[in-house]
Amino acid sequence: MNDEPIIEVRGLTKHFGTTTAVDNLDLTVRRGDIYGFLGPNGAGKSTTIRMMLSLIRPTAGEIRIFGLSLAENRSDVLRRVGAIVEKPDCYLYLTARRNLDILGRLAGADVSRRTIDATLDRVGLLERADDKVKTYSYGMKQRLGIAQALLHNPDLIILDEPVNGLDPQGVREIRSLILELAQENRKTVFLSSHILAEVEMTANRMAIIANGHTVVEGGVKELLDEGTLQVSIETNNSEHARKVLANAGFTPVDNVNGKNSVIVFSMRKNDIPTAIARLAEADISIYDIGSTRSLEEYFISITGSSPQKQ
């Protein structure tokens, strides 16, 4: 991982008549990032991605990819980008292998049997390579779309809802693939998804947008460590410990793990040492302590709403 910017978006704006879909948006994606791009319905995510792929023209602002202006170097930039945007397009009456052959030729990719089979195997479709796509489930078509995005070995991969329609096993496989692309193949992945748990498990950096502009951007772990955490503490006397921390001004929350020896309190990260000191002063033994804050909780605290599929 390094600080070399792969995507730089500055002041990006898009108006549709009197409606502002994207409003002075700034983003920076670095080489090797798995970058989560999040926002509630109508936040401008899909419009932003379409502008990054030169499918629609910005009203104002600049997009630079690989250090090049997208407006001035469209062909050079896009030949190094693979993308799946919403529902992938494919020829339903052709096989998966033939789809990749045709689409790969259009993209100038290597369409040898070996490359196509390796790509299909990567997304779990090799056994169905010679079946017509019209026989595929929605999730299988989604996998084929990802295969299309990967066929020409791009440096930047833009995935809009890549696990949409997949079963739990398929979701795990695509999650592993995304991690492999970044960690082993040194690709940069720009990932938009309404499934926040998946973003939390894969992304190292993220941005949350609302009303067309960036609300927050940074490292996933660092952002989730900010603000209020749920801190679980296992002690030798949970009832006494709960009273001690409540009297110290900390807010108890429901104990979701069901262990009677564990208490859960809401507090900021910097308050944890104080809580431990209060328990020690009360002669309460601490066996274990942990803090959590889910991306969904953070998302709601930032945007005031839950993510929904667009």
C-alpha positions as CSV (number, residue, x, y, z in Angstrom):
1,M,0.0,0.0,0.0
2,N,1.3,3.5,-0.8
3,D,0.0,7.0,-1.1
4,E,0.0,7.1,-5.0
5,P,-3.4,8.4,-6.0
6,I,-5.2,6.2,-8.5
7,I,-8.5,8.1,-8.5
8,E,-8.7,11.8,-7.7
9,V,-12.1,13.5,-7.8
10,R,-12.2,17.2,-7.2
11,G,-15.3,19.4,-7.1
12,L,-17.3,16.9,-9.1
13,T,-20.8,18.1,-9.8
14,K,-23.7,16.8,-11.9
15,H,-27.0,18.5,-12.5
16,F,-30.0,16.9,-14.2
17,G,-32.2,19.9,-14.9
18,T,-32.9,21.5,-11.6
19,T,-31.9,18.4,-9.7
20,T,-28.3,18.2,-8.3
21,A,-27.3,14.6,-8.2
22,V,-23.6,15.2,-7.2
23,D,-22.5,18.3,-5.5
24,N,-18.9,19.4,-5.3
25,L,-17.7,15.9,-4.5
26,D,-14.1,15.2,-3.5
27,L,-12.5,11.7,-3.3
28,T,-9.0,10.2,-3.2
29,V,-8.4,6.5,-3.9
30,R,-4.8,5.2,-3.4
31,R,-3.0,2.4,-5.1
32,G,-3.8,-1.0,-3.5
33,D,-6.9,0.4,-1.7
34,I,-10.1,-1.6,-1.4
35,Y,-12.2,1.6,-1.2
36,G,-15.7,1.4,0.1
37,F,-18.1,4.0,-1.5
38,L,-21.2,4.3,0.6
39,G,-24.3,6.4,0.9
40,P,-28.1,6.2,1.4
41,N,-30.5,6.0,-1.5
42,G,-30.2,9.0,-3.8
43,A,-26.8,10.1,-2.4
44,G,-25.3,10.2,-5.9
45,K,-23.2,7.0,-5.8
46,S,-24.3,5.5,-9.2
47,T,-24.1,8.9,-10.9
48,T,-20.5,9.3,-9.6
49,I,-19.5,5.9,-10.8
50,R,-21.0,6.6,-14.2
51,M,-19.0,9.8,-14.5
52,M,-15.9,8.0,-13.4
53,L,-16.5,5.5,-16.3
54,S,-17.2,8.4,-18.7
55,L,-20.8,7.1,-19.2
56,I,-22.2,10.5,-18.4
57,R,-20.5,13.9,-18.5
58,P,-20.0,16.0,-15.4
59,T,-21.5,19.4,-15.1
60,A,-18.3,20.7,-13.3
61,G,-15.2,19.4,-11.6
62,E,-12.4,17.1,-12.5
63,I,-11.7,13.3,-12.5
64,R,-8.1,12.1,-12.7
65,I,-7.4,8.4,-12.9
66,F,-3.8,7.0,-12.9
67,G,-2.7,10.7,-12.8
68,L,-4.4,11.4,-16.1
69,S,-7.4,13.7,-16.8
70,L,-10.3,11.4,-17.7
71,A,-11.8,14.1,-20.0
72,E,-8.5,14.3,-22.0
73,N,-7.3,10.7,-21.9
74,R,-10.5,8.7,-21.9
75,S,-9.3,5.7,-24.0
76,D,-5.9,5.4,-22.3
77,V,-7.5,5.5,-18.9
78,L,-10.5,3.2,-19.5
79,R,-8.4,0.4,-21.1
80,R,-6.8,0.0,-17.6
81,V,-10.2,-0.1,-15.8
82,G,-12.6,-3.0,-15.3
83,A,-16.1,-2.3,-14.1
84,I,-19.4,-3.9,-13.3
85,V,-22.2,-1.3,-12.9
86,E,-25.5,-2.4,-11.4
87,K,-26.9,-5.3,-13.6
88,P,-24.2,-6.7,-16.0
89,D,-25.1,-6.9,-19.7
90,C,-24.5,-10.2,-21.5
91,Y,-25.8,-12.2,-24.5
92,L,-28.4,-14.5,-23.0
93,Y,-28.5,-17.0,-25.9
94,L,-24.7,-17.5,-25.9
95,T,-22.5,-19.4,-23.5
96,A,-20.4,-17.8,-20.8
97,R,-17.3,-18.7,-22.7
98,R,-18.6,-17.1,-25.9
99,N,-19.7,-14.0,-24.0
100,L,-16.2,-13.4,-22.7
101,D,-14.7,-14.1,-26.1
102,I,-16.8,-11.4,-27.8
103,L,-16.6,-8.9,-25.0
104,G,-12.9,-9.5,-24.5
105,R,-12.2,-8.8,-28.2
106,L,-14.1,-5.6,-28.0
107,A,-11.9,-4.6,-25.0
108,G,-8.7,-5.7,-26.6
109,A,-8.2,-8.4,-24.0
110,D,-6.4,-11.8,-24.3
111,V,-9.3,-14.1,-25.3
112,S,-7.3,-17.4,-25.4
113,R,-9.1,-20.4,-24.1
114,R,-6.6,-20.6,-21.2
115,T,-7.3,-17.0,-20.1
116,I,-11.1,-17.2,-20.4
117,D,-11.2,-20.5,-18.5
118,A,-8.9,-19.1,-15.8
119,T,-11.2,-16.0,-15.4
120,L,-14.4,-18.2,-15.3
121,D,-12.7,-20.4,-12.7
122,R,-11.9,-17.4,-10.6
123,V,-15.5,-16.5,-10.3
124,G,-16.8,-20.0,-9.9
125,L,-18.3,-20.5,-13.3
126,L,-15.9,-22.8,-15.1
127,E,-18.2,-25.9,-14.8
128,R,-21.0,-23.9,-16.5
129,A,-18.8,-22.3,-19.1
130,D,-20.6,-23.9,-22.0
131,D,-24.1,-23.4,-20.8
132,K,-26.2,-20.6,-22.3
133,V,-26.4,-17.6,-20.0
134,K,-30.2,-17.6,-20.2
135,T,-30.1,-20.7,-18.0
136,Y,-28.1,-18.8,-15.3
137,S,-29.5,-17.5,-12.0
138,Y,-29.3,-13.8,-11.3
139,G,-26.3,-14.5,-9.0
140,M,-24.5,-16.4,-11.7
141,K,-25.0,-13.5,-14.2
142,Q,-23.5,-11.3,-11.6
143,R,-20.5,-13.5,-11.4
144,L,-20.2,-13.4,-15.2
145,G,-20.3,-9.6,-15.1
146,I,-17.3,-9.7,-12.6
147,A,-15.5,-12.1,-15.0
148,Q,-16.0,-9.5,-17.8
149,A,-14.5,-6.8,-15.6
150,L,-11.5,-8.9,-14.8
151,L,-10.8,-10.5,-18.3
152,H,-8.4,-7.8,-19.5
153,N,-6.4,-7.7,-16.2
154,P,-7.2,-4.1,-15.3
155,D,-5.3,-2.1,-12.8
156,L,-8.4,-0.5,-11.3
157,I,-11.6,-2.5,-10.7
158,I,-14.9,-0.6,-10.1
159,L,-17.6,-2.8,-8.6
160,D,-21.1,-1.5,-8.1
161,E,-23.1,-3.9,-5.9
162,P,-20.9,-6.9,-6.8
163,V,-22.6,-9.4,-4.4
164,N,-26.1,-8.4,-5.5
165,G,-28.2,-11.6,-5.9
166,L,-25.5,-14.0,-4.6
167,D,-26.2,-16.7,-2.0
168,P,-24.0,-16.7,1.2
169,Q,-21.4,-19.0,-0.3
170,G,-21.2,-16.8,-3.4
171,V,-20.8,-13.7,-1.2
172,R,-17.9,-15.3,0.6
173,E,-16.3,-16.3,-2.6
174,I,-16.5,-12.8,-4.1
175,R,-15.3,-11.3,-0.8
176,S,-12.2,-13.6,-1.0
177,L,-11.7,-12.6,-4.7
178,I,-11.8,-8.9,-3.8
179,L,-9.2,-9.4,-1.1
180,E,-7.0,-11.4,-3.4
181,L,-7.2,-8.8,-6.1
182,A,-5.9,-6.1,-3.8
183,Q,-3.5,-8.1,-1.5
184,E,-2.0,-10.6,-3.9
185,N,-2.5,-9.0,-7.3
186,R,-1.9,-5.4,-6.3
187,K,-5.1,-4.2,-7.9
188,T,-7.1,-1.2,-6.7
189,V,-10.7,-1.9,-6.0
190,F,-13.5,0.8,-5.8
191,L,-16.4,-0.9,-4.2
192,S,-19.9,0.4,-3.9
193,S,-22.4,-1.7,-1.8
194,H,-25.4,-1.4,0.4
195,I,-24.2,-4.5,2.3
196,L,-22.1,-2.7,4.9
197,A,-20.9,-5.8,6.7
198,E,-19.1,-6.8,3.4
199,V,-17.5,-3.4,3.1
200,E,-16.4,-3.6,6.7
201,M,-14.8,-7.0,6.1
202,T,-13.0,-6.0,2.9
203,A,-12.3,-2.3,2.6
204,N,-9.3,-0.5,4.2
205,R,-10.5,3.0,3.3
206,M,-14.0,4.4,2.6
207,A,-16.1,7.5,1.9
208,I,-19.7,8.1,3.0
209,I,-21.6,10.5,0.8
210,A,-25.0,12.2,1.3
211,N,-26.9,14.7,-0.8
212,G,-24.2,14.4,-3.5
213,H,-21.2,15.4,-1.4
214,T,-18.6,13.7,0.8
215,V,-19.5,13.6,4.5
216,V,-16.5,11.6,5.7
217,E,-13.5,9.9,4.1
218,G,-10.7,7.9,5.7
219,G,-9.5,4.6,7.0
220,V,-12.2,2.2,7.9
221,K,-10.7,1.1,11.2
222,E,-9.8,4.7,12.2
223,L,-13.3,6.0,11.5
224,L,-15.0,3.2,13.3
225,D,-12.7,3.8,16.4
226,E,-13.9,7.4,16.5
227,G,-17.0,8.4,18.6
228,T,-18.9,6.1,20.8
229,L,-18.1,2.4,21.1
230,Q,-19.8,-0.5,22.6
231,V,-17.4,-1.8,25.2
232,S,-17.9,-5.3,26.7
233,I,-16.2,-6.2,29.9
234,E,-16.1,-9.7,31.6
235,T,-15.7,-9.5,35.3
236,N,-16.0,-11.6,38.4
237,N,-19.0,-9.6,39.7
238,S,-21.1,-8.2,36.8
239,E,-23.9,-6.7,39.0
240,H,-21.4,-4.7,41.1
241,A,-19.4,-3.7,38.0
242,R,-22.6,-2.5,36.3
243,K,-23.4,-0.3,39.3
244,V,-19.9,1.1,39.6
245,L,-19.8,2.2,35.9
246,A,-23.3,3.5,35.9
247,N,-22.5,5.6,39.0
248,A,-19.4,6.9,37.2
249,G,-21.7,8.2,34.4
250,F,-21.3,5.5,31.8
251,T,-24.3,4.3,29.8
252,P,-25.2,0.6,29.9
253,V,-26.5,-1.1,26.8
254,D,-28.1,-4.5,26.2
255,N,-25.8,-7.4,26.5
256,V,-26.2,-9.1,23.1
257,N,-23.9,-12.1,23.8
258,G,-26.0,-13.4,26.7
259,K,-23.1,-14.1,29.1
260,N,-24.1,-13.1,32.6
261,S,-20.5,-12.3,33.5
262,V,-20.2,-9.7,30.7
263,I,-21.4,-6.1,31.0
264,V,-21.7,-3.8,28.0
265,F,-21.4,0.0,28.2
266,S,-21.4,2.8,25.7
267,M,-18.3,5.0,25.9
268,R,-15.6,6.8,23.9
269,K,-12.3,5.1,23.3
270,N,-10.4,7.6,25.5
271,D,-12.8,6.7,28.4
272,I,-11.9,3.0,28.5
273,P,-8.9,3.5,30.8
274,T,-11.1,5.5,33.3
275,A,-13.7,2.7,33.3
276,I,-11.0,0.1,34.0
277,A,-9.6,2.2,36.8
278,R,-13.0,2.6,38.4
279,L,-13.5,-1.2,38.4
280,A,-10.0,-1.8,39.8
281,E,-10.7,0.8,42.6
282,A,-13.9,-1.3,43.5
283,D,-11.7,-4.4,43.7
284,I,-13.5,-6.0,40.7
285,S,-11.4,-8.4,38.6
286,I,-11.4,-8.0,34.8
287,Y,-11.1,-11.1,32.7
288,D,-11.6,-9.7,29.3
289,I,-12.5,-6.4,27.5
290,G,-13.3,-5.6,23.9
291,S,-14.8,-2.7,22.0
292,T,-16.9,-2.8,18.8
293,R,-18.6,-0.4,16.5
294,S,-20.2,-1.8,13.4
295,L,-20.0,0.1,10.1
296,E,-23.8,0.1,10.0
297,E,-23.9,1.9,13.4
298,Y,-21.4,4.4,12.1
299,F,-23.2,4.9,8.8
300,I,-26.5,5.6,10.6
301,S,-24.8,8.1,13.0
302,I,-23.3,9.9,10.0
303,T,-26.3,9.9,7.6
304,G,-29.3,9.4,9.9
305,S,-30.6,6.5,7.8
306,S,-29.9,2.8,7.1
307,P,-28.4,1.8,3.8
308,Q,-30.8,0.5,1.2
309,K,-30.2,-1.1,-2.2
310,Q,-30.6,1.5,-4.9
